[in-house]
Amino acid sequence: MDGSSTVPDPAASSPASPASPVSPASPITPPTPPAPLTALLAREDLGLRQIAGPDARESGAAVQWVHTSEMADPYPYLLGGELLLTAGVHITDPVGTGVYLDDYVARIVEAGGAALGFGVAPVHDTVPRALVTACDRYGLPLLEVPPRTTFSGVARAVWQLVAEARHAELRRVTEAQQGLATAAARPDPVPAVLRQLAARLGGWAVLYAPDGAVLHTAGTAPGTGVRQAVHDLSEVVRPAGRPGPAPASATDSVGGARLTAYALGGGQGFALGVAAEQREPGDHTITGVAVVLLSLLTGKHQGAADSVRSAALVRLLLGSTAGDVAPLLGAGEWTVVHARGDAAANDPVAHSVAASALAAALGSGLVDTDQDQDLVRLLLPGDREPTGQPGWTLGASAPAPSGELPAADAQADRALRRAEATRAPLVRHRETGIAALVAPAEAAAHARVLLAPLGESAALTETLRTWLSLHGNWDRTATALGVHRNTVRQRIARCGALLNSDLDDADVRMELWFALTRK
């Protein structure tokens, strides 16, 4: 059997590679801190012992959750960060299975597994030597689970460790948010926010003007090389004087220091730079709050844009149409972005702050939140390329003039649904080929008629959309939807019966996909 035990709210993102200086901005809600493998090994009640792989104390290995599987190839069931537990039921010949176990461990590492736990007894009296060798070869920590320790006990211990770390991190983040808010209310808000940020991160913070000049700094200044690297990084996120769209954030590392730069306030040129020796999961959230506050505090330099938006709002309230108001936004093109994130939808404050942080990260001052649908909608200048944001799923329209924004809004909606179906962090609308030849209204009408037999069943519709987007792969569809693959098979069979169609036919699949992406 294949089963799993997970902890609440797992982090969906992975650390940015130092080799790539440009990376997405940070989420407003802290990801769940993993449980250090050393803490799990220190639990005397479990009696776990590491017998292969890099030493947990030196490697800093950590476990996000626990998964139990006796499958010969658990790869389709792993999401990454798991402690995979097995009793070796699938190992029928422990003496002569070197090649088999080598492939088995390679697949776990390929899937991103954090460690492997082997339960001794009742199937095997000892851990197969070939398994130890394979784990050493691939650098996968191998733990021996004694007979007295149940797999459920290990899962419970990991959950407890992660919950404790999560609680401590949330408390730290909450205190930091309160400290930053208090600093923003001081007579010298910008320097105060920077001082608070540097203190909370244990590093150095700097605010750059649109021309690249240093406005304020806080914290212990690092060496000249690190300061220059932070300044260079701020140039990456500053749109002025550089062709093409600028990213909302960028990261790098120099001499062991983690460097990050953020664009502030609608892409007008202000930038925040941060350098710290260590980065904790909650640091992303703390920095995100500082980005929002600093964007608001530097907003006085953007009075012209604010006055235009105020004029547009007043005209709408006084009866003007959207078409009349749209030209106030400018003659250029705009990109509509729909986003759905990890922030609690039932918490208005958290949802609003998360939306503000997302807007700041993307460089937009035009943001709308729909708490009922847990949806955030933004307008970006057409020359600013949207980037994926940890903790968010984004759908972006093609750039469109202000008079065609309703159509762009529909494009963003379809792109977001496709992103959620394929579990992609960002999907951009690309209308090419046959789809470009069909008017949106006609396409929507055709979709409603074609999919009418499915009724209002969201489960059937989403299962069919996800299954088609993953090319009919049962296991990946089950993983994406969080259900068993037999459930997927039953739902797809039901769809085929209701639609009276052969879902193995390529033409049928093409027409259904066209309809589902325009419904």
SULPEHU-V6880 format. One record per residue. N is the residue number from 1. RES is the residue in one letter. D_CENTER is the distance of its C-alpha to the mean C-alpha in whole Angstrom. Layout:
<<N;RES;D_CENTER> <N;RES;D_CENTER>>
This chain:
<<1;M;30> <2;D;26> <3;G;25> <4;S;22> <5;S;21> <6;T;18> <7;V;17> <8;P;15> <9;D;12> <10;P;10> <11;A;8> <12;A;5> <13;S;5> <14;S;8> <15;P;11> <16;A;12> <17;S;15> <18;P;18> <19;A;20> <20;S;17> <21;P;18> <22;V;15> <23;S;12> <24;P;9> <25;A;10> <26;S;9> <27;P;8> <28;I;11> <29;T;11> <30;P;11> <31;P;9> <32;T;12> <33;P;14> <34;P;16> <35;A;20> <36;P;22> <37;L;24> <38;T;27> <39;A;26> <40;L;27> <41;L;30> <42;A;31> <43;R;32> <44;E;35> <45;D;35> <46;L;33> <47;G;35> <48;L;32> <49;R;33> <50;Q;32> <51;I;34> <52;A;32> <53;G;29> <54;P;28> <55;D;29> <56;A;27> <57;R;28> <58;E;28> <59;S;25> <60;G;23> <61;A;21> <62;A;19> <63;V;18> <64;Q;15> <65;W;17> <66;V;21> <67;H;21> <68;T;25> <69;S;26> <70;E;30> <71;M;29> <72;A;30> <73;D;27> <74;P;24> <75;Y;21> <76;P;20> <77;Y;20> <78;L;17> <79;L;13> <80;G;14> <81;G;15> <82;E;18> <83;L;21> <84;L;23> <85;L;27> <86;T;29> <87;A;33> <88;G;34> <89;V;35> <90;H;34> <91;I;36> <92;T;40> <93;D;42> <94;P;40> <95;V;43> <96;G;42> <97;T;39> <98;G;38> <99;V;36> <100;Y;34> <101;L;33> <102;D;32> <103;D;30> <104;Y;29> <105;V;27> <106;A;26> <107;R;24> <108;I;22> <109;V;21> <110;E;20> <111;A;18> <112;G;16> <113;G;19> <114;A;19> <115;A;23> <116;L;26> <117;G;28> <118;F;31> <119;G;34> <120;V;37> <121;A;40> <122;P;41> <123;V;40> <124;H;40> <125;D;42> <126;T;40> <127;V;37> <128;P;38> <129;R;39> <130;A;37> <131;L;34> <132;V;34> <133;T;35> <134;A;32> <135;C;30> <136;D;31> <137;R;31> <138;Y;27> <139;G;26> <140;L;25> <141;P;26> <142;L;29> <143;L;30> <144;E;33> <145;V;33> <146;P;37> <147;P;38> <148;R;38> <149;T;35> <150;T;33> <151;F;30> <152;S;29> <153;G;30> <154;V;27> <155;A;25> <156;R;26> <157;A;26> <158;V;23> <159;W;21> <160;Q;24> <161;L;23> <162;V;19> <163;A;20> <164;E;22> <165;A;20> <166;R;18> <167;H;21> <168;A;22> <169;E;18> <170;L;18> <171;R;22> <172;R;21> <173;V;19> <174;T;21> <175;E;24> <176;A;22> <177;Q;21> <178;Q;25> <179;G;26> <180;L;24> <181;A;26> <182;T;29> <183;A;29> <184;A;28> <185;A;31> <186;R;34> <187;P;36> <188;D;34> <189;P;31> <190;V;29> <191;P;31> <192;A;30> <193;V;26> <194;L;26> <195;R;28> <196;Q;26> <197;L;23> <198;A;25> <199;A;26> <200;R;23> <201;L;22> <202;G;25> <203;G;25> <204;W;26> <205;A;25> <206;V;26> <207;L;26> <208;Y;28> <209;A;30> <210;P;29> <211;D;32> <212;G;30> <213;A;32> <214;V;31> <215;L;32> <216;H;31> <217;T;30> <218;A;29> <219;G;29> <220;T;31> <221;A;31> <222;P;30> <223;G;32> <224;T;33> <225;G;31> <226;V;28> <227;R;29> <228;Q;30> <229;A;26> <230;V;24> <231;H;27> <232;D;26> <233;L;22> <234;S;23> <235;E;25> <236;V;22> <237;V;20> <238;R;24> <239;P;25> <240;A;28> <241;G;31> <242;R;28> <243;P;28> <244;G;25> <245;P;22> <246;A;20> <247;P;17> <248;A;15> <249;S;15> <250;A;16> <251;T;16> <252;D;19> <253;S;21> <254;V;25> <255;G;27> <256;G;25> <257;A;23> <258;R;20> <259;L;20> <260;T;17> <261;A;19> <262;Y;17> <263;A;19> <264;L;21> <265;G;22> <266;G;22> <267;G;22> <268;Q;26> <269;G;26> <270;F;25> <271;A;23> <272;L;22> <273;G;22> <274;V;21> <275;A;22> <276;A;22> <277;E;23> <278;Q;21> <279;R;17> <280;E;16> <281;P;13> <282;G;14> <283;D;15> <284;H;12> <285;T;13> <286;I;17> <287;T;16> <288;G;14> <289;V;17> <290;A;20> <291;V;18> <292;V;19> <293;L;22> <294;L;23> <295;S;22> <296;L;25> <297;L;27> <298;T;28> <299;G;28> <300;K;32> <301;H;32> <302;Q;30> <303;G;33> <304;A;34> <305;A;31> <306;D;31> <307;S;34> <308;V;33> <309;R;31> <310;S;33> <311;A;36> <312;A;34> <313;L;33> <314;V;36> <315;R;38> <316;L;35> <317;L;37> <318;L;40> <319;G;40> <320;S;39> <321;T;37> <322;A;33> <323;G;35> <324;D;37> <325;V;35> <326;A;32> <327;P;34> <328;L;34> <329;L;30> <330;G;32> <331;A;33> <332;G;30> <333;E;27> <334;W;24> <335;T;21> <336;V;19> <337;V;16> <338;H;15> <339;A;11> <340;R;10> <341;G;8> <342;D;9> <343;A;12> <344;A;15> <345;A;16> <346;N;20> <347;D;20> <348;P;21> <349;V;21> <350;A;17> <351;H;16> <352;S;18> <353;V;17> <354;A;13> <355;A;14> <356;S;17> <357;A;14> <358;L;12> <359;A;15> <360;A;16> <361;A;14> <362;L;14> <363;G;18> <364;S;19> <365;G;22> <366;L;22> <367;V;20> <368;D;20> <369;T;19> <370;D;20> <371;Q;19> <372;D;21> <373;Q;19> <374;D;16> <375;L;15> <376;V;15> <377;R;17> <378;L;18> <379;L;20> <380;L;20> <381;P;23> <382;G;23> <383;D;24> <384;R;20> <385;E;18> <386;P;14> <387;T;11> <388;G;8> <389;Q;6> <390;P;3> <391;G;4> <392;W;5> <393;T;7> <394;L;10> <395;G;13> <396;A;16> <397;S;20> <398;A;22> <399;P;24> <400;A;27> <401;P;30> <402;S;30> <403;G;32> <404;E;30> <405;L;27> <406;P;27> <407;A;27> <408;A;24> <409;D;22> <410;A;23> <411;Q;21> <412;A;18> <413;D;18> <414;R;19> <415;A;16> <416;L;14> <417;R;16> <418;R;16> <419;A;12> <420;E;12> <421;A;15> <422;T;13> <423;R;10> <424;A;9> <425;P;6> <426;L;10> <427;V;13> <428;R;16> <429;H;19> <430;R;22> <431;E;25> <432;T;28> <433;G;30> <434;I;32> <435;A;29> <436;A;30> <437;L;34> <438;V;33> <439;A;33> <440;P;30> <441;A;33> <442;E;35> <443;A;31> <444;A;30> <445;A;34> <446;H;34> <447;A;31> <448;R;32> <449;V;35> <450;L;34> <451;L;31> <452;A;34> <453;P;35> <454;L;31> <455;G;32> <456;E;29> <457;S;28> <458;A;24> <459;A;24> <460;L;26> <461;T;24> <462;E;21> <463;T;22> <464;L;24> <465;R;21> <466;T;19> <467;W;22> <468;L;23> <469;S;20> <470;L;20> <471;H;23> <472;G;25> <473;N;23> <474;W;24> <475;D;22> <476;R;18> <477;T;19> <478;A;20> <479;T;17> <480;A;14> <481;L;17> <482;G;17> <483;V;21> <484;H;24> <485;R;24> <486;N;28> <487;T;26> <488;V;25> <489;R;28> <490;Q;30> <491;R;28> <492;I;28> <493;A;32> <494;R;32> <495;C;31> <496;G;33> <497;A;36> <498;L;35> <499;L;35> <500;N;38> <501;S;36> <502;D;36> <503;L;32> <504;D;33> <505;D;34> <506;A;32> <507;D;34> <508;V;33> <509;R;29> <510;M;29> <511;E;31> <512;L;29> <513;W;25> <514;F;27> <515;A;28> <516;L;24> <517;T;23> <518;R;25> <519;K;26>>
